């Protein structure tokens, strides 16, 4: 990788923090990558701790500068997820899928990777984003971290390009690769409450579209989501 | 009791037209009256009452209604809910009260009531006249 756009730290709080600092203090360019071999505090969406030890984790953070309106900022989560999925698929033959809004899952729905998007907004638009991708390399057939990292970086680069060229395509591709599409789910909301329905797609703001059997559509925003569970209820 | 369960299920799963269909006439009028007091166009209320509203305005109204009903039932684990007849209701004459219960592990005692649905017989079927949650 280009040294000007690549930094590696043996130990750091986490990759996102280092990439954010690079972005804010030194105006890191689009595509800048931070790799951390040992994260002290590996956290994902809602500050939740990544549950796996560092020996089985491949993680990097990348700076994006997408040309997006502020209201579409959450589409970055979708693109980041697609990028991580692409990286994971490149090193693992398993049939992996996406679990909105931040996870990559195996065929059983078990989480094997996650993304986090820290988006910086300017007046009416996105100015930058730091996307972090983590993979559980033990769950992906004990692949070598040094193989996984370039694959993740390549996947995230490609996703950033797709996001710039075709944000609508990102949404439709995400829906096609989503484990949840077509399933009846319960979206547990913050601070409390829930929304139920069958997952149809994602809207232009990256919100999950749940449709009821009577056709009512409810859009769940990422910021309002605690977690999603698949309902055992059969239609 | 099947009507009470169907009503709560419809609220949980966003089945908006089912919710409306399971409401008794008196309950619909009460809902529309409250909505009008809170600023809804009286002409729209009339169209909803007479079932002549457009799909979009009906769906928007019923989505708001669903949010209100869900707020009443917030925090309830719908998948563990069961219902139990609890005698006569008090809202209208001849109504039946159904308690919504959640079972506890045996060592913690009997089931906990988390709400109630009041039903009334109307043209040979049970319809909902009142929902009370645990707020």
Interface residues (C-beta under 8 A of the other chain):
Chain A: X192 X193 X194 X195 X196 X197 X210 X212 X213 X214 X215 X216 X218 X231 X232 X233
Chain B: X12 X13 X14 X15 X16 X17 X18 X59 X62 X63 X66 X70 X71 X74 X75 X78 X79
